[in-house]
Amino acid sequence: MADAQLPPGWTLPQIRDVSGEQEAGALGTDRAVKWVASDGADEVVHPEIILGEFSGLALVKPVQVDDWYMGDLHDDGSIDCWAIYDDLERALRGL
């Protein structure tokens, strides 16, 4: 996908090494992403970067936000996020 990109300063081998997932890669941002709130007030997330194929999980860096959101990557390509990490390496280790 043309809009798939890696985080600045990271290579695909580094992402795969830290996460332990050899199928991990950058995904296109042209998909539905939402934050699933515990109170039922889900919010649309506008992704800048998406990393995926982590055994059914994905990491999303929203536009204009420094955090990384973790969530379920569904068969239709949509992502429901439910955890936030302030650092990509921590998020990758948390998979």
N, C-alpha and C positions, 0 to 999 in steps of 0.2 A: 504494500500500500504506500502510496506517495506521501501520505502524511505521518507515517510511522517514523519515530525518531527515538534515539537513545538520550538519556540524561547527559548533560555536559560533564565531561571528565570521566565518563564510564564507557567501557567497551563491552561488547556482548560476552566475551570470555570471562570478564570480571563479574558480570551479573550472574552468569551461570555458575561460576565458582562459589560466590558468596551464598547464592540461593540453594545450590545443590541440584538445580533443575537444568538438565542439559538441553531441554526443548524450549527453554525460555527465550523470549524475543520481544522486540518492540511491535506493538499493534497499532493499527490506524485509530485515529481519534473520532472517526465518523460512526459512532455507535452511541446508544443510549446508556448514560451513566447516572446513577442517583445515589444519594446518601440516604440510607434507611434509618430513620429516626425511631427511637424507642417509643415516642409518643404518637407515632403514625403520621407525622408531618414530614413525609419524604421530601427531599430537595433535589432538584436537578443539579448535576455537577458538570461543568464545562472542562473537559480534559485538555491539557497541554501535551502530556506524555502518558502513554499506557504501556505497561510491561505485562506480559501474560504468559499463559501456558504453564503455570505453576500448579499442576495437579488440580485444576479447576478454579484456581484463584488468580486474581490480577491485582496489580498496583497501579494507582492512578495519581498523577500529579495534576491537580486542577490549575487552571489559568489563574495567574496572580496570587497563588498560594504557595508557600514553601513546604507544606506538609505533603505526605504521601498517604493516600487512602487505600486500604485493602478491602477486597470484596470478592464475591462470587462471580465468576465468568460463566454466563449461561450459554447454552447451545446456540441461541439466536444472536450471540455477540454482545448482548447487553451486560451491564455490570451493576450489581447491588453492593455498595460499600457499607461497611459496618465497623471499621477500625481506622484509627489515624496514628501515623508515626511522624515524628518530626525530623527523621533522618532516613535516607534511602537505605543505607547499610542495615540499620535496625529493622526496617521493614522487610528487607530481603532475608534477614536471619529469622524473622518472625513467621515466615511462610510455613 
